Amino acid sequence: MNVILLGPPGSGKGTQAKRIEQAHDMPQLSTGDMLRAEIAADNALGRRVKGVMESGKLVPDDVMITLIRSRIRMPDCRNGFILDGFPRTLPQAEALDVMLRGEHRQIDHVIEFEVFEPNLIERLFGRFTCCNCGASYHERYNRPKVEGVCDVCGACEFICRADDRPEAIKTRFEAYRRQTAPLLPYYDRRGILQKVDAMADIDTVTRQIETILT
């Protein structure tokens, strides 16, 4: 089972991806982690990626597709994978489908996280994440069960993202609408797009997702 999560920044995709990962024994594929691994490997692709990133440009789509192809061939993807943050554009979605066909795989579910933007801005302001595993928390809505200790990995260091300021959030929403929203009809035409109410509490969203996946 291969899943794509779509939704604007802060809609809860990262939190739900962790839950899907644990419930279904399938990894969340982080494009950022893949890029950093290639750079650390200091191979030809890694040096190309490093040069592009240092220049401030976006990594080309063909490089991202190559990285994803390599990643889904790893043993931990045998039961499927979760993509959150890719594809972001229609050309990326089309290239991903071509690559998956070559691997005799396909996207089975695309889940859209529907939100009400004014309320989401309030939700994002006050968000913080675990420095070790990336688990998401919030000052008001989702604090760790033990104060100062990550529920997932037990680490004690957290960070607040600079792009979670209200003005930055609005810019990110605009980018999502412009680039990613066109993906919705693309997947809807194939009958694999389903929606969840991402403004509901975390456990309710999880139950909505499980209804789709099971």
N, C-alpha and C positions, 0 to 999 in steps of 0.2 A: 504494500500500500504506500503510495507516494503522494504527499500532501503539500499544497502551497497555501500559506496564510497571507491574506491581503488585508490591508487596512492602514489608516494614517498613523503617524507617529503617536505612541502612547496609547494605542487602542487595546493593548494587552496581549499582543501576539507573542512576545517573548515569554511571558508568564505561562501562557497556555501551551506554547511549544515545549516547555520543560515538562509539563504534565503529560502531554501526548507522548513525549520521549520515554517517560517512565512507565506509562500504562501499556505502551505497545512495543517496547523494545526496538525503537527506531530512532536514529540520531537526528538532531536539528543541525542542519548544515549551515555553518557560519561562513559567509564569503570573506569576512574580515580575517577569520582564523586561517582560512585557506591561503589567503594572500600573504599573511605573516609567515606561515610555514614555508612557502616557496622562497620568500626572501631569506629566511634563516638557512635554508638548504643551499643557498648560493649557487644554484644551477643556472642554466641559460634562461629558463623562464623566470626564475626568481630575480635575476639581474634585470631582465626586461621590465618586470613589474615594479621593481625598486626605482628604476629610472623614470617610469611613468608617474609613479606616486610622488617622487621628489620634485617633479616638474609641476605638480599641482593639477595634473590632468586626470581624467577618469580612465580607469583600466578598460581597454577595449573589450567589447562583448565576446570576441572570439577567445580571448584569454580566459575570461570568466567561465565560458562554456567548457574549455579544456580542463580547467581546475575542477569543475563540477563532475565532469566525466570521470576524471581520475578518482575523485572522492567517492562516488557511488559504486565504484568497483571494489571498494574495501569491504572486508567481511562484515563489519557492523551495519552495513546497509542492506544486508540480505533480506531483511523483513520490510524494507522501505526506508524512506527518509522524509524529513520535513524541511521545506524551504521557506524562510522568513527573510525578506529583504531582496529576494531575487525570484522571478524577474521583476524589474521596475518599469520596463517599457514594452510595447508591443513587439518590436524587433527582437528583444531578448526572449520573449515568450515563444516566438516562432522558432528562433534558433535552438532554444531548449527542447522544443518538441522534436525537431529534426535529430538532435543528438540522442534523445531518449529512444527514438525509433531505431536508431543504429545499435542501441544497447538492448533492444527488445524489451523496453520498458515504456511506461506512460504515466502521466499524472492522473491519479484516480479521483482526487477531491481538491477543489479550490474553495477555501472558506473565507468569505468576506466578513470582516469585523465592522459592523455598522455602528456609527457613533453620532452623538450630537455635539458638534464642535465646541460651542461655548462651555458646556460642562466638562468636556475633555481637557480644555485648557486649564481649568481649575484643578482637574485631577493630576495633570502633568506637573503643575507647579508644586514642588515638594517631593517629587520622586527622587529616589536614590537607589543605587545598585551595589551589589556585592563586588568588590574588586577581584575576588578569586574566581567565582563561577558565573557572575553576571545576573544572578537572581534579582528581580525587581521588587522594590518596596516603596511605601509612601508614608510621609509624616502623619497623615490623618487616616488614610483608608486601609493601609496594609503594612503595619509595623511588624518587625520580627517577633516571634513568640517569646524569645528571650532577648531583652533589650541589648542591642549592640552585638548580637550573634546571628549570623546567617542561618536561616532554617534549613537550607539545602546542604551546605558544606561545612558549617561551623566556623567559618572565617569571621574576623572581627573588624575588617576594614571595609569602608563603604565610600562611594563617591557620588556626587551630584553632577549631572551633565550640564555643561554650559548652554547647550542648545535646548534646555528645558525652560528657559526664560520665556515669558509670554510673547515677546516680539519675535524671538527665534522660532517658537512653536507655530505662529501664524505663517511664517515663511515656509516652514516644512510642510504645512498643510497645503499651501498653494502649489508647491512642487509635486506633492502626491496627486492632487487633482489634475494637474497638467500632464504628468507623465504616466501615472499608474492607473488612474480611473479608466482609460480606454481598454485596459485588460479585462474589465468586467464583462462587457458584451462578447469579447473573444471567447472567454471560457463558458459564458452562459449559453452560447450557440451550441456548444458541445455537450451541454447537459451535465456539467460537472461542477458548476458554481452553486454554492449554497451559502446562506447568510446566518449570522448569529447576532444577537443583541449584545454588543460589547459594552454597553453602558450598565448592564446587570452586574451583580456581584460576581466575584471570581469563580466561586463554586457553581453558580448558575450557568455561567458561560461554559465551564468545563462540561456540565451535563448536556448542554446544547451540542457541543462538539462531539461528545461521545455518541449521541443519537445519530449524528451524521456518519461517524466512522464505523459504527457497529451494526 
